[in-house]
């Protein structure tokens, strides 16, 4: 019995250690695939990061064009380009791109197979994958607000459904 407990404890410690090492590797520049160095107008070196499947930048549409495309359909397989305005600061497991002043598209990565650099905010990106438009009902928005612990006053103020854009990326380039 003691051997089984010791084995479980050992595997647990090994697993935790491996997870920490994986996060260090993900956050280090040594994990960058296909890095090319460029020079911006300030003469600083800028790394170009690629992850996942190959992305053809020539086929890319803008986020505004995506919103127009999704007015007539619920989803589309596209290559999209836009400026990153937010990124997960824990792992880089999601990012957001601006569509307009009030609307973003949230980008996640297929099968959680890759991440983006934590410092890619305000950089241009090109992504390939599936874009979707979902309508979030008033009831669902109120439910989210309740789950979030919002006050009854905030919950009662929700009176209109919202459109949510999402993107499941199979490949990404961050410039």
C-alpha positions as a printed NumPy array, in Angstrom:
array([[  0.   ,   0.   ,   0.   ],
       [  2.863,   2.364,   0.865],
       [  4.463,   1.659,  -2.519],
       [  1.243,   2.629,  -4.329],
       [  0.95 ,   5.878,  -2.354],
       [  4.612,   6.723,  -3.005],
       [  4.172,   5.96 ,  -6.719],
       [  1.108,   8.227,  -6.938],
       [  2.927,  10.998,  -5.063],
       [  5.96 ,  10.683,  -7.326],
       [  3.855,  10.808, -10.488],
       [  1.999,  13.828,  -9.143],
       [  5.226,  15.711,  -8.469],
       [  6.599,  14.751, -11.884],
       [  3.413,  15.978, -13.556],
       [  3.547,  19.352, -11.769],
       [  7.21 ,  19.782, -12.62 ],
       [  6.547,  18.948, -16.274],
       [  3.675,  21.476, -16.459],
       [  5.907,  24.248, -15.09 ],
       [  8.609,  23.358, -17.612],
       [  6.064,  23.397, -20.458],
       [  4.873,  26.879, -19.43 ],
       [  8.476,  28.116, -19.306],
       [  9.075,  26.726, -22.793],
       [  5.854,  28.269, -24.119],
       [  6.79 ,  31.677, -22.744],
       [ 10.376,  31.618, -23.948],
       [ 11.487,  32.786, -27.352],
       [ 13.273,  29.466, -27.853],
       [  9.862,  27.909, -28.554],
       [  9.238,  30.193, -31.536],
       [  8.639,  28.292, -34.75 ],
       [  9.736,  29.911, -38.018],
       [ 10.994,  33.13 , -36.476],
       [ 12.183,  35.764, -38.894],
       [ 13.699,  39.016, -37.747],
       [ 12.479,  42.292, -39.182],
       [ 13.351,  45.91 , -38.604],
       [ 10.566,  48.397, -37.809],
       [ 10.743,  52.169, -38.228],
       [ 12.402,  52.495, -34.819],
       [ 15.209,  50.186, -35.922],
       [ 14.194,  47.628, -33.285],
       [ 14.194,  43.921, -34.045],
       [ 10.691,  42.468, -34.266],
       [ 10.122,  38.714, -34.249],
       [  7.479,  37.229, -36.505],
       [  5.792,  34.265, -34.805],
       [  4.005,  31.468, -36.647],
       [  2.03 ,  28.685, -34.99 ],
       [ -0.118,  25.826, -36.224],
       [ -0.964,  25.301, -39.878],
       [  0.516,  27.402, -42.663],
       [ -1.324,  30.698, -43.23 ],
       [ -1.483,  32.392, -46.64 ],
       [ -1.542,  36.147, -45.938],
       [ -2.571,  36.891, -49.539],
       [ -6.024,  35.344, -48.914],
       [ -6.725,  37.395, -45.78 ],
       [ -9.782,  39.607, -45.281],
       [-10.104,  42.35 , -42.662],
       [-12.166,  42.107, -39.491],
       [-14.637,  44.607, -40.98 ],
       [-15.051,  42.391, -44.051],
       [-15.604,  39.435, -41.706],
       [-18.465,  41.238, -39.945],
       [-20.048,  41.988, -43.338],
       [-19.621,  38.366, -44.435],
       [-21.24 ,  37.083, -41.234],
       [-24.311,  39.265, -41.775],
       [-25.504,  36.688, -44.318],
       [-24.228,  33.485, -42.718],
       [-23.524,  32.094, -39.25 ],
       [-19.988,  30.874, -39.939],
       [-17.227,  30.971, -42.534],
       [-13.851,  29.374, -43.184],
       [-11.531,  32.336, -43.756],
       [ -8.106,  33.825, -43.369],
       [ -8.392,  36.989, -41.295],
       [ -6.043,  39.863, -40.577],
       [ -6.319,  42.452, -37.827],
       [ -4.715,  44.155, -34.871],
       [ -4.504,  42.28 , -31.582],
       [ -6.202,  44.305, -28.833],
       [ -6.081,  41.72 , -26.047],
       [ -4.286,  38.49 , -25.187],
       [ -4.512,  35.959, -22.359],
       [ -1.792,  36.966, -19.916],
       [ -1.478,  33.508, -18.379],
       [ -0.596,  31.398, -21.43 ],
       [ -1.488,  33.28 , -24.603],
       [ -4.342,  30.794, -25.131],
       [ -6.687,  33.409, -26.64 ],
       [ -6.545,  36.854, -28.168],
       [ -9.051,  39.438, -29.37 ],
       [ -9.072,  41.475, -32.565],
       [-10.977,  44.71 , -33.086],
       [-13.913,  44.719, -35.511],
       [-15.119,  48.215, -34.604],
       [-15.135,  50.489, -31.547],
       [-17.673,  48.319, -29.725],
       [-17.045,  44.864, -31.153],
       [-14.207,  42.342, -30.976],
       [-13.691,  38.836, -32.274],
       [-12.33 ,  36.378, -29.699],
       [ -9.73 ,  34.012, -31.153],
       [ -9.005,  30.62 , -29.632],
       [ -6.684,  27.984, -30.99 ],
       [ -7.785,  24.636, -32.382],
       [ -7.356,  21.732, -29.971],
       [ -5.509,  24.089, -27.594],
       [ -2.484,  22.999, -29.624],
       [ -0.575,  26.29 , -29.65 ],
       [ -0.532,  29.734, -28.078],
       [  0.566,  33.252, -29.   ],
       [  3.185,  35.413, -27.269],
       [  1.92 ,  37.257, -24.208],
       [  3.29 ,  40.527, -25.594],
       [  1.504,  40.494, -28.962],
       [ -1.06 ,  43.188, -28.112],
       [ -1.076,  46.041, -30.688],
       [  0.671,  43.82 , -33.235],
       [ -0.837,  42.712, -36.535],
       [ -1.883,  39.103, -36.913],
       [ -3.146,  36.877, -39.688],
       [ -5.132,  33.783, -38.735],
       [ -6.699,  30.909, -40.647],
       [ -9.73 ,  29.011, -39.386],
       [-13.462,  29.117, -38.728],
       [-15.262,  32.343, -37.813],
       [-18.698,  32.266, -36.171],
       [-21.351,  34.746, -35.201],
       [-23.59 ,  33.883, -32.276],
       [-26.489,  35.839, -30.859],
       [-26.52 ,  35.806, -27.06 ],
       [-30.087,  36.159, -25.781],
       [-31.135,  38.52 , -22.994],
       [-31.912,  35.529, -20.762],
       [-28.441,  34.071, -21.351],
       [-26.761,  37.445, -20.742],
       [-28.66 ,  37.763, -17.461],
       [-27.621,  34.233, -16.55 ],
       [-23.96 ,  35.131, -17.254],
       [-24.343,  38.26 , -15.094],
       [-25.798,  36.188, -12.242],
       [-22.954,  33.683, -12.545],
       [-20.524,  36.584, -12.476],
       [-22.015,  37.779,  -9.18 ],
       [-23.316,  41.052, -10.636],
       [-25.874,  43.03 ,  -8.659],
       [-29.601,  42.757,  -9.406],
       [-29.448,  46.332, -10.687],
       [-26.858,  45.337, -13.327],
       [-28.839,  42.217, -14.246],
       [-32.073,  44.202, -14.667],
       [-30.281,  46.689, -16.93 ],
       [-29.69 ,  43.961, -19.532],
       [-32.432,  44.481, -22.116],
       [-30.885,  43.677, -25.503],
       [-29.294,  40.586, -26.983],
       [-25.676,  40.782, -28.058],
       [-23.808,  39.544, -31.081],
       [-20.641,  37.632, -30.29 ],
       [-17.956,  36.863, -32.852],
       [-15.557,  33.987, -32.304],
       [-12.749,  32.438, -34.303],
       [-11.185,  28.997, -33.982],
       [ -7.704,  29.381, -35.486],
       [ -5.833,  26.509, -37.091],
       [ -2.806,  28.659, -37.819],
       [ -1.525,  32.112, -36.853],
       [  1.132,  34.635, -37.813],
       [  1.921,  37.484, -35.389],
       [  4.035,  40.293, -36.849]])
